[in-house]
Structure formats: C-alpha cells, structure tokens
C-alpha cells in the first residue's frame, strides 16, 4: 500500500481497474485489496492529493476512483466508528473572505464544489451507510468556534483534507468517483474531539469491503 504499487506503465496495467486513493497507508491497513484494485497513498492535504491523483491518472486507465480515509464528523451528523459515503464535497474558505461572488475576466469562476458519480452512488444505495456531504479544509479544525462557523457556512457532515481535491482531479479526468470516510473524531475542540484513529480506519475498511465488490461486478 504505497506509491510503488501504482508506478507501472499503462501497458502493464489492466483496464477497468478501480483506483482507491487515501492520504496515508495506515488509514487502509487491513484492507484486503482484491484483484482489479490499485491503492495510492497520495499524501496529506489538498495540494498533495490533487497533484498526486492527477499524476497517477495519466499513467493508466481506470474505470472508477474511490477516495477513502478517516474524517471528522460535525456533531449530530455522524458518530465515531461510522462510515459515511460522501456524495458532494466543498472546498472551505476558497474565494472572497465574506463568501461573496468573485468576478473574474472572461466568465472564469472558482470551482469549490464537486459531486460524486450518480452511477456509483446508485450501486451502493442499498448498503447500510449514511450518505452525506463533505468539507475539505487546509487545517484540521481544533476549536468549537471554527466548527460552528464551518457548519453554518457549509452545512457539511464530514470534514477531511483531501476529499475535494481527489474528486476534482477525477472529474477533470472524466473518471467516475465517490468518497467514503470512516469517522475518527468530532470536529471542534481537539481536547473533546474523542479521537479514535483505529475506529475510523476500521469503519472505512469495512465500507470498502462492501463497496468495492459492487463496483467490480459487471453491469
């Protein structure tokens, strides 16, 4: 489960593979990778995630992408040890500070929202996982004040540092993608966040064990 796992030329890959992207390999420790799946540990944060995902997508053809890892839940939206399928990601605090529209020349606009593939979501529709929205941040929230501000502004269920970047890279490549997060903490005061990396990692691995066979199955 390291970057070497995907350092092969397109001719050495099979087509119709699923690429699973996590930030660090420890998030998916215990995942028994089946045939037809590649795993990429892209690094922490949106810059590393976008750059490394985009780079790997140039090396071969995939049928789908899953961004998988731990995440924090806004209180009342999910619980620690639960897996959440993320159907939409927002990029927090991107643009003007007051969140007013930013006018740019030639009709250019900022991309701060990306959605998961409707087809992939439908394939997972009867699985026992909450479907929610995600918020990608550049710093892990450590105060209740920031958690409340983000919750009011975006109404997200889950916080991560890579979700938007990975799904956006997939979207630009024309690749269907979805995201699954195992909840490891509550967003807010770090001392009261009840951090449990093992519970979050265990939840996301269990979810992958259920989701991946659905996406590998012939349609």
C-alpha positions as CSV (number, residue, x, y, z in Angstrom):
1,X,0.0,0.0,0.0
2,X,2.5,2.6,-1.2
3,X,3.1,4.7,-4.2
4,X,5.2,2.0,-5.7
5,X,2.0,-0.1,-6.1
6,X,0.9,2.2,-8.9
7,X,4.2,3.0,-10.5
8,X,3.6,0.9,-13.6
9,X,3.3,1.9,-17.2
10,X,-0.2,1.8,-18.8
11,X,0.7,-1.3,-20.8
12,X,1.4,-3.2,-17.6
13,X,-2.0,-2.3,-16.1
14,X,-5.3,-3.9,-17.0
15,X,-8.0,-1.6,-18.0
16,X,-11.2,-1.2,-15.8
17,X,-9.3,-1.0,-12.6
18,X,-10.6,0.8,-9.5
19,X,-8.1,3.3,-8.0
20,X,-8.5,3.8,-4.3
21,X,-6.9,7.0,-3.0
22,X,-6.1,7.5,0.7
23,X,-3.9,10.1,2.3
24,X,-1.6,7.7,4.2
25,X,-1.4,3.9,4.0
26,X,-2.3,3.5,7.7
27,X,-5.8,4.6,7.0
28,X,-6.5,1.4,5.0
29,X,-4.3,-1.0,6.9
30,X,-6.3,-4.3,7.0
31,X,-8.0,-3.8,3.6
32,X,-7.6,-7.0,1.6
33,X,-7.1,-5.5,-1.8
34,X,-8.8,-7.7,-4.4
35,X,-7.7,-8.1,-8.0
36,X,-8.6,-5.2,-10.1
37,X,-7.9,-2.6,-7.5
38,X,-4.9,-0.2,-7.1
39,X,-4.2,1.8,-4.0
40,X,-2.5,5.2,-3.9
41,X,-1.3,6.9,-0.7
42,X,-1.4,10.5,-2.1
43,X,-0.1,12.5,0.9
44,X,-1.8,14.8,3.3
45,X,-3.7,17.9,2.3
46,X,-5.4,19.2,-0.9
47,X,-2.3,20.1,-2.8
48,X,-0.6,16.7,-2.4
49,X,-3.9,15.0,-3.0
50,X,-4.7,16.8,-6.3
51,X,-1.2,16.7,-7.7
52,X,-0.6,13.0,-7.0
53,X,-4.0,11.8,-8.0
54,X,-3.8,13.7,-11.3
55,X,-0.3,12.3,-11.9
56,X,-1.4,8.7,-11.4
57,X,-4.4,9.2,-13.6
58,X,-2.1,9.9,-16.5
59,X,-0.3,6.6,-16.1
60,X,-3.2,4.2,-16.9
61,X,-6.9,3.8,-17.5
62,X,-9.3,3.2,-14.6
63,X,-13.0,2.6,-14.5
64,X,-13.6,4.3,-11.2
65,X,-12.0,6.0,-8.3
66,X,-12.7,5.9,-4.6
67,X,-11.3,8.4,-2.2
68,X,-11.2,6.6,1.2
69,X,-9.9,7.5,4.6
70,X,-10.7,8.8,8.0
71,X,-12.6,12.1,8.6
72,X,-14.1,14.2,11.3
73,X,-17.9,14.4,11.8
74,X,-19.7,17.6,12.7
75,X,-21.6,16.8,15.9
76,X,-25.0,15.4,15.3
77,X,-24.2,14.4,11.7
78,X,-22.4,11.1,12.2
79,X,-20.7,9.1,15.0
80,X,-17.2,7.9,15.6
81,X,-16.7,4.4,14.1
82,X,-19.4,5.0,11.5
83,X,-18.7,5.1,7.7
84,X,-20.2,7.8,5.6
85,X,-20.4,7.8,1.8
86,X,-19.8,11.4,0.6
87,X,-22.0,12.5,-2.3
88,X,-20.7,16.1,-2.5
89,X,-17.6,17.9,-1.5
90,X,-17.0,21.6,-0.9
91,X,-13.6,23.4,-0.6
92,X,-13.7,25.6,2.5
93,X,-12.7,29.2,2.6
94,X,-11.9,29.4,-1.1
95,X,-12.5,32.8,-2.7
96,X,-13.5,36.1,-1.0
97,X,-13.4,36.1,2.8
98,X,-17.1,37.1,3.0
99,X,-18.0,34.4,0.5
100,X,-19.5,36.9,-1.9
101,X,-19.2,36.0,-5.6
102,X,-15.8,36.7,-7.1
103,X,-16.0,38.3,-10.5
104,X,-13.2,37.3,-12.8
105,X,-12.4,38.1,-16.5
106,X,-13.9,36.1,-19.4
107,X,-16.5,34.4,-17.3
108,X,-14.0,32.4,-15.3
109,X,-15.4,31.2,-12.0
110,X,-14.0,29.4,-8.9
111,X,-14.6,25.7,-8.6
112,X,-15.4,25.0,-5.0
113,X,-17.9,22.2,-5.3
114,X,-17.7,18.7,-6.8
115,X,-20.2,15.8,-6.7
116,X,-19.7,12.0,-6.7
117,X,-20.8,9.9,-9.6
118,X,-24.5,9.3,-9.5
119,X,-24.0,5.8,-11.0
120,X,-21.5,4.8,-8.4
121,X,-23.8,6.1,-5.6
122,X,-26.7,4.1,-7.1
123,X,-24.6,0.9,-7.0
124,X,-24.2,1.5,-3.2
125,X,-27.7,2.7,-2.5
126,X,-28.8,-0.3,-0.5
127,X,-25.7,-0.6,1.7
128,X,-26.2,0.4,5.3
129,X,-24.2,3.6,5.2
130,X,-25.2,7.2,5.7
131,X,-24.8,9.4,2.6
132,X,-23.7,12.9,3.4
133,X,-21.8,15.9,2.3
134,X,-18.1,16.7,2.9
135,X,-16.0,19.7,3.5
136,X,-12.3,19.9,2.6
137,X,-10.2,22.1,4.8
138,X,-6.5,23.0,4.7
139,X,-6.1,22.9,8.5
140,X,-7.8,20.4,10.9
141,X,-10.4,22.2,12.9
142,X,-9.4,22.4,16.6
143,X,-11.9,24.9,18.1
144,X,-15.7,24.8,18.6
145,X,-15.9,28.4,17.2
146,X,-14.4,27.3,13.9
147,X,-16.6,24.2,13.8
148,X,-19.7,26.3,14.3
149,X,-18.6,28.7,11.6
150,X,-18.0,26.0,9.1
151,X,-21.2,24.2,10.0
152,X,-23.2,27.3,9.5
153,X,-21.5,28.3,6.3
154,X,-21.5,24.9,4.6
155,X,-23.8,22.5,6.4
156,X,-21.4,19.7,5.9
157,X,-21.5,16.3,7.6
158,X,-17.8,15.3,7.4
159,X,-14.5,17.2,7.4
160,X,-11.4,16.0,5.6
161,X,-8.3,17.5,4.0
162,X,-8.3,15.7,0.6
163,X,-11.9,14.9,-0.5
164,X,-12.5,17.9,-2.8
165,X,-9.0,17.6,-4.3
166,X,-9.3,13.9,-5.2
167,X,-12.8,14.1,-6.6
168,X,-12.0,17.2,-8.6
169,X,-9.0,15.5,-10.1
170,X,-11.2,12.6,-11.1
171,X,-13.8,14.9,-12.5
172,X,-11.3,16.7,-14.7
173,X,-10.1,13.3,-16.0
174,X,-13.6,12.2,-16.8
175,X,-13.5,9.4,-14.2
176,X,-16.5,8.5,-12.1
177,X,-15.6,8.8,-8.4
178,X,-17.1,8.6,-4.9
179,X,-15.7,9.1,-1.4
180,X,-16.1,7.1,1.8
181,X,-14.9,8.3,5.2
182,X,-14.6,6.4,8.5
183,X,-15.3,8.8,11.3
184,X,-12.4,9.1,13.7
185,X,-13.3,12.3,15.7
186,X,-15.8,15.1,16.1
187,X,-15.0,18.4,14.5
188,X,-14.3,21.1,17.1
189,X,-12.3,21.4,20.3
190,X,-9.4,18.9,19.9
191,X,-9.4,18.1,23.6
192,X,-13.1,17.0,23.3
193,X,-12.9,15.5,19.8
194,X,-12.8,11.9,21.1
195,X,-10.2,11.0,18.6
196,X,-10.1,7.3,17.7
197,X,-8.0,6.6,14.6
198,X,-8.5,2.9,14.9
199,X,-12.3,3.2,14.9
200,X,-12.3,5.5,11.9
201,X,-9.8,3.3,9.9
202,X,-11.8,0.1,10.8
203,X,-15.0,1.7,9.6
204,X,-13.6,2.8,6.2
205,X,-12.0,-0.6,5.6
206,X,-15.3,-2.3,6.4
207,X,-17.1,0.0,4.0
208,X,-14.5,-0.6,1.2
209,X,-15.1,-4.4,1.7
210,X,-18.7,-3.8,0.9
211,X,-18.4,-1.1,-1.8
212,X,-15.5,-2.4,-3.9
213,X,-17.2,-5.7,-5.0
214,X,-20.2,-3.6,-6.1
215,X,-18.0,-1.5,-8.4
216,X,-16.0,-4.5,-9.7
217,X,-19.2,-6.5,-10.6
218,X,-20.1,-6.5,-14.3
219,X,-23.1,-4.4,-15.2
